[in-house]
Amino acid sequence: MGDAGEGLVDAEARIQERIEELQFEREQAHYRPVANPEQVRKLESLRLAHKELSRQLETSTHAARKQQLSAALADLERQMAQLRDQ
């Protein structure tokens, strides 16, 4: 029974990741194309870091760690917005 529950959790995680990817792609469609490859690389790196920290936030149970992760996510979002506006 435990294995079936793990499969369901894994499936939900994959679905959530796909939803986040689609949302990111939709957001990117609203921004002008970036001609600078370095900027594209930085944005992709920040997006991947955001995805990993979001995953950690979902699984974290300690309140202080959740607060740290939330602050880190907010900072990543700020950096991503800053790069997009350049």
Backbone as CSV, one residue per row, in Angstrom:
resi,resn,N_x,N_y,N_z,CA_x,CA_y,CA_z,C_x,C_y,C_z
1,MET,0.822,-1.186,0.000,0.000,0.000,0.000,0.866,1.249,0.000
2,GLY,2.011,1.191,0.710,2.896,2.329,0.756,3.474,2.667,-0.605
3,ASP,3.768,1.625,-1.399,4.328,1.862,-2.737,3.344,2.592,-3.631
4,ALA,2.078,2.269,-3.521,1.068,2.937,-4.339,0.980,4.411,-3.971
5,GLY,1.104,4.718,-2.697,1.073,6.104,-2.249,2.270,6.879,-2.755
6,GLU,3.431,6.230,-2.770,4.630,6.896,-3.288,4.481,7.193,-4.773
7,GLY,3.892,6.270,-5.508,3.670,6.486,-6.936,2.752,7.659,-7.183
8,LEU,1.732,7.787,-6.358,0.798,8.902,-6.481,1.486,10.219,-6.185
9,VAL,2.326,10.244,-5.150,3.066,11.461,-4.806,4.017,11.826,-5.938
10,ASP,4.710,10.828,-6.500,5.613,11.084,-7.630,4.851,11.625,-8.826
11,ALA,3.692,11.050,-9.114,2.884,11.515,-10.245,2.425,12.953,-10.021
12,GLU,2.018,13.266,-8.801,1.590,14.627,-8.490,2.752,15.606,-8.638
13,ALA,3.940,15.190,-8.226,5.114,16.058,-8.350,5.432,16.311,-9.821
14,ARG,5.345,15.281,-10.655,5.604,15.448,-12.086,4.564,16.364,-12.726
15,ILE,3.314,16.207,-12.319,2.253,17.064,-12.843,2.507,18.513,-12.446
16,GLN,2.877,18.733,-11.189,3.138,20.088,-10.713,4.319,20.698,-11.458
17,GLU,5.365,19.918,-11.699,6.509,20.428,-12.449,6.104,20.821,-13.865
18,ARG,5.271,20.004,-14.491,4.828,20.305,-15.855,3.970,21.573,-15.876
19,ILE,3.132,21.741,-14.864,2.301,22.948,-14.763,3.204,24.175,-14.629
20,GLU,4.250,24.067,-13.798,5.174,25.185,-13.628,5.918,25.486,-14.927
21,GLU,6.315,24.456,-15.655,6.995,24.664,-16.933,6.084,25.376,-17.929
22,LEU,4.832,24.949,-18.008,3.890,25.589,-18.919,3.641,27.041,-18.533
23,GLN,3.523,27.283,-17.241,3.315,28.650,-16.764,4.518,29.512,-17.121
24,PHE,5.718,28.974,-16.930,6.932,29.718,-17.277,6.959,30.032,-18.766
25,GLU,6.607,29.064,-19.596,6.593,29.279,-21.042,5.576,30.351,-21.434
26,ARG,4.420,30.354,-20.786,3.420,31.385,-21.057,3.938,32.758,-20.660
27,GLU,4.596,32.830,-19.502,5.144,34.107,-19.055,6.216,34.596,-20.018
28,GLN,7.023,33.689,-20.502,8.095,34.055,-21.424,7.536,34.574,-22.742
29,ALA,6.394,34.108,-23.152,5.786,34.539,-24.408,5.396,36.019,-24.347
30,HIS,5.198,36.537,-23.135,4.799,37.932,-22.975,5.986,38.892,-22.999
31,TYR,7.178,38.363,-22.886,8.360,39.208,-22.857,9.028,39.237,-24.221
32,ARG,9.699,40.342,-24.486,10.403,40.454,-25.751,11.536,39.425,-25.794
33,PRO,11.903,38.970,-26.976,12.988,37.998,-27.069,14.302,38.600,-26.579
34,VAL,15.081,37.768,-25.946,16.358,38.211,-25.401,17.458,37.864,-26.401
35,ALA,18.188,38.872,-26.821,19.238,38.648,-27.806,20.559,38.264,-27.145
36,ASN,20.704,38.561,-25.888,21.950,38.311,-25.177,21.981,36.871,-24.657
37,PRO,22.856,36.019,-25.189,22.904,34.618,-24.741,23.298,34.481,-23.271
38,GLU,24.093,35.397,-22.771,24.478,35.352,-21.359,23.258,35.598,-20.470
39,GLN,22.414,36.512,-20.891,21.191,36.800,-20.141,20.259,35.588,-20.168
40,VAL,20.159,34.940,-21.310,19.334,33.736,-21.432,19.855,32.651,-20.496
41,ARG,21.179,32.487,-20.457,21.783,31.479,-19.583,21.490,31.778,-18.115
42,LYS,21.627,33.045,-17.727,21.354,33.431,-16.340,19.891,33.189,-15.976
43,LEU,18.981,33.546,-16.878,17.553,33.324,-16.614,17.247,31.841,-16.454
44,GLU,17.823,31.028,-17.297,17.595,29.583,-17.210,18.148,29.029,-15.906
45,SER,19.311,29.494,-15.517,19.909,29.062,-14.261,19.030,29.459,-13.072
46,LEU,18.530,30.685,-13.093,17.641,31.141,-12.017,16.340,30.350,-12.009
47,ARG,15.820,30.036,-13.189,14.578,29.265,-13.272,14.764,27.865,-12.672
48,LEU,15.893,27.235,-12.984,16.159,25.908,-12.438,16.354,25.957,-10.927
49,ALA,17.038,26.980,-10.438,17.214,27.140,-8.993,15.862,27.355,-8.315
50,HIS,15.005,28.139,-8.955,13.667,28.395,-8.423,12.877,27.091,-8.325
51,LYS,12.982,26.287,-9.360,12.267,25.008,-9.387,12.740,24.095,-8.245
52,GLU,14.053,24.042,-8.029,14.610,23.196,-6.971,14.208,23.711,-5.591
53,LEU,14.291,25.018,-5.380,13.904,25.565,-4.081,12.410,25.379,-3.824
54,SER,11.598,25.473,-4.867,10.160,25.231,-4.710,9.901,23.795,-4.273
55,ARG,10.648,22.877,-4.864,10.508,21.469,-4.491,10.896,21.276,-3.029
56,GLN,12.004,21.894,-2.619,12.440,21.781,-1.230,11.417,22.385,-0.280
57,LEU,10.822,23.500,-0.661,9.821,24.150,0.179,8.611,23.247,0.393
58,GLU,8.207,22.551,-0.663,7.058,21.652,-0.561,7.313,20.509,0.408
59,THR,8.559,20.030,0.481,8.852,18.863,1.301,9.364,19.218,2.692
60,SER,9.711,20.469,2.907,10.258,20.887,4.192,9.169,20.887,5.264
61,THR,9.572,20.492,6.471,8.622,20.482,7.579,9.010,21.483,8.670
62,HIS,10.233,21.952,8.660,10.716,22.872,9.696,10.360,24.312,9.322
63,ALA,9.750,25.027,10.247,9.249,26.382,9.978,10.372,27.351,9.592
64,ALA,11.511,27.266,10.278,12.614,28.173,9.969,13.157,27.912,8.563
65,ARG,13.242,26.642,8.197,13.728,26.288,6.851,12.748,26.784,5.786
66,LYS,11.458,26.646,6.060,10.450,27.139,5.116,10.585,28.649,4.925
67,GLN,10.869,29.353,5.990,11.034,30.797,5.918,12.269,31.140,5.083
68,GLN,13.366,30.405,5.284,14.583,30.625,4.498,14.320,30.378,3.016
69,LEU,13.642,29.288,2.727,13.359,28.944,1.333,12.443,29.974,0.687
70,SER,11.457,30.442,1.428,10.550,31.468,0.891,11.303,32.748,0.566
71,ALA,12.220,33.126,1.440,13.020,34.333,1.201,13.923,34.140,-0.022
72,ALA,14.506,32.960,-0.145,15.371,32.675,-1.294,14.572,32.688,-2.592
73,LEU,13.367,32.145,-2.562,12.508,32.158,-3.748,12.137,33.586,-4.144
74,ALA,11.825,34.401,-3.169,11.483,35.797,-3.455,12.675,36.517,-4.089
75,ASP,13.867,36.239,-3.591,15.059,36.853,-4.155,15.295,36.389,-5.594
76,LEU,15.104,35.096,-5.849,15.252,34.577,-7.210,14.243,35.231,-8.156
77,GLU,13.017,35.373,-7.698,11.985,36.002,-8.530,12.340,37.458,-8.825
78,ARG,12.908,38.137,-7.836,13.342,39.524,-8.035,14.459,39.595,-9.076
79,GLN,15.422,38.690,-8.969,16.534,38.659,-9.919,16.043,38.342,-11.334
80,MET,15.098,37.412,-11.436,14.567,37.053,-12.750,13.833,38.239,-13.372
81,ALA,13.055,38.938,-12.582,12.327,40.105,-13.094,13.308,41.191,-13.530
82,GLN,14.354,41.353,-12.762,15.378,42.360,-13.075,16.052,42.025,-14.419
83,LEU,16.383,40.773,-14.626,17.010,40.359,-15.896,16.066,40.535,-17.066
84,ARG,14.793,40.241,-16.858,13.820,40.370,-17.944,13.627,41.832,-18.354
85,ASP,13.731,42.735,-17.383,13.506,44.157,-17.661,14.694,44.832,-18.345
86,GLN,15.807,44.177,-18.370,17.004,44.791,-18.979,16.886,44.853,-20.481
